[in-house]
Amino acid sequence: MITPNPLLGLILHAIGALSAAFCYTPQKGTRQWSWQTYWFAQAVVCWFALPIVGAWLTVPELGRVLAEAPRSAMWTSFALGALYGVGGTAFGVAIRYIGFSLTYAIAIGISCVLGTVLPAVWRGELAAIWEKAGSGFVLAGIVIGATGILASGLAGRFKELDRGGNGGEFNLAKGLPLCLLAGVLSAVYGFALAAGQPIADVAAAHGAGHFQGNVIYIFSNTGAFLTTAVYSLWLHHKHRTLGEYTAAQNPRLALNFALAVLTGCLWYGQFFFYGLAHVRMGDYQFSSWALHMIMLVLFSSLAGFIWREWTGCKPRTWVMLTLALLILVGAVLSLAYGNFLGDAAAGH
């Protein structure tokens, strides 16, 4: 039996979100690699290798767990993870047409709301959740968080305009549908985790404790890896770039691989700490996805200060950014307080 501890859960969610916020930073150091070369290399690490290694290291009697767990949960989690991988591809293409900031804000905003609420609706738990102490603060936190994510996106769009726009390719008619698709399919990952919970329950019965969620990633993440691999290998075939993995004339080849591995470790780190945090959130475990998404955007915005991405922006951009950060902090506080009230009412 795991004793809920929302405060510790909040801290662990913050660590995971911080890891996710910085996971693509290593890409800035790669040279003579196309996008698909880097993307596939890091995907092998975060979507395939580490989920298996992580479960093997943290889940006791993993073989017996997999033998006893329901096959339907495995396949459902895998299939939903594959859809999540399609969403990631749509996200990447949408950036080309409407820029990183708007794509990030719209897709993550949609994912935050749908990925939090719909799994609870699917399990028929939503009505009961809103009758518990602190539910109003949790609901408010989700709404405030989505607002803050959109405000952050506007700030980012203002920054892009301050620096000359989106390279002349801005096309809302093409980018917005892709962005909506990315948001909806990103939210599907929350379903993939919910669908895999019966597997985690078996792992818990075998003594996995706080690490029980790691067994789900074997299926949800490898599903995402499948669709990511198909798209990356198709791009390799189209552009004849597969040889970049072994190009002896690239003096930074070993460094490129090291940076891709670092990206994969940081990306997987968010899932690792998400699982540790999720099981500690008590009656409002479903709010984990919202907390993760909100703090991811919050830390990503703050990371921009470290890399001096906001230098030279106009006053309206700074006002919007400041407003977005305040709203996001308010959302985290509202969610945290709602979880605290729920935990106190349950007598933990």
Secondary structure as GFF3:
##gff-version 3
##sequence-region A 1 348
A	DSSP	alpha_helix	6	21	.	.	.	ID=ss1
A	DSSP	three_ten_helix	25	29	.	.	.	ID=ss2
A	DSSP	alpha_helix	35	43	.	.	.	ID=ss3
A	DSSP	pi_helix	44	49	.	.	.	ID=ss4
A	DSSP	alpha_helix	50	58	.	.	.	ID=ss5
A	DSSP	alpha_helix	62	68	.	.	.	ID=ss6
A	DSSP	alpha_helix	71	122	.	.	.	ID=ss7
A	DSSP	alpha_helix	126	129	.	.	.	ID=ss8
A	DSSP	alpha_helix	135	162	.	.	.	ID=ss9
A	DSSP	alpha_helix	172	195	.	.	.	ID=ss10
A	DSSP	alpha_helix	197	205	.	.	.	ID=ss11
A	DSSP	three_ten_helix	209	211	.	.	.	ID=ss12
A	DSSP	alpha_helix	214	239	.	.	.	ID=ss13
A	DSSP	three_ten_helix	242	245	.	.	.	ID=ss14
A	DSSP	alpha_helix	253	278	.	.	.	ID=ss15
A	DSSP	three_ten_helix	282	287	.	.	.	ID=ss16
A	DSSP	alpha_helix	288	306	.	.	.	ID=ss17
A	DSSP	alpha_helix	315	345	.	.	.	ID=ss18
###
